[in-house]
Amino acid sequence: MSTAKQAAVPSVMKAVRIFQHGGSEQLRYEEAPLPQIGPSHVLAKVHYAGVNPVDWKIREGFRKQASPASFPLTLGQDFAGEIVTVGGDAGPFQTGERVFGFGEGTYAQFTSAAIAIIAAIPQKIDFAVAAALPTAGLTALQAIRDHVQPKPGTRILIQGAAGAVGSFATQIAKRWGAQVIGTASSEDVVYLRSLGHVQAIDYQQERFETVGQVDAVLDLVGGETATRSIAVVKKGGVMVSTVGGVNAELAAKAGIRGVNMVVKFSGPDLTELAALVERGDVKPRMGEVFPLERAREAQDASQQGRAKGKILIKVV
């Protein structure tokens, strides 16, 4: 470990860990050693951790071939908190600074985070809002900015527009002047319309094909919805999926560009996203907040699709 400026921190912490893959009963709330930090890392005190589908997918073992786990494993990747220890070459970051982004095992009182994938929290943003941004917000920002690349007047259909990623994507696309059509369940249509100038489609009552041809589709659902979506994209248009829903062969036959994207952790993108929130251009849809010791309930709510907005774990 590199030489670091030390603040007074305990030697152990509370964390939520798993010792093997399986259901949410595997989650254990217990004492764990503090993470070690190396060069270009900080140790942060976690105020809130964000709950993402990837968290329970890792717990279930769905990603064990791509990313083999080392047990015991502390879950979570999104957080907002404050720096308590700075490793060597920590760039602009200093002890006591409020930061958010991606850490290692954020369902815990402390996390180790690389400085390349965290950002300062603007003064106007509180810890809870900041913790709601990293995975969902960056996925939406990169999907719209890098792959859809809308211009004023671009018609974009967002499948699952009221969810954590979809709500961000809807607002970001609107900011770039796109005409947004969003699908949502009956109970989420009201929320979607509250974002203003969004054509909301209740997928339980209406087929989205009735909207006609669009320039782009952002697929956050996958399955049959993704397959059907190809037919509504104009030739030369683009379909982007965050859930691997684009069939490259079908997209090529339809004369459209197909992109199955994976979010890229990025400090500069976190800063860009936070600026959008600070200006009021984008507002995360906040969901239920659970204390750290009830992380099992938080993951169950995410896995069972009961979340209406971003689920958070309150640590401090």
Buried (B, 14 or more C-beta within 10 A) or exposed (E): EEEBEEBEEEEEBBBBBBEEBEEBEBBBBEEBEBBEBEBBBBBBBBBBBBBBBBBBBBBBBEBEEEEEBEEBBBBBBBBBBBBBBBBBEBEEBEBEBBBBBBBBBBBBBBBBBBBBBBBBBBEEBEBBBBBBBBBBBBBBBBBBBEBBEBEEEBBBBBBBBBBBBBBBBBBBBBBBEBBBBBBBBEEBBEBBBEBEEBBBBBBEEEEBEEBEEBBBBBBBBBEEBBBBBBEBBBEEBBBBBBBEBBBEEBBEEBEBBBBBBEBEBBBEBBBBBBEBBBEEEBBBBBBBBBEBEBBBBBBBBBBEEEBBBBBBBBBE
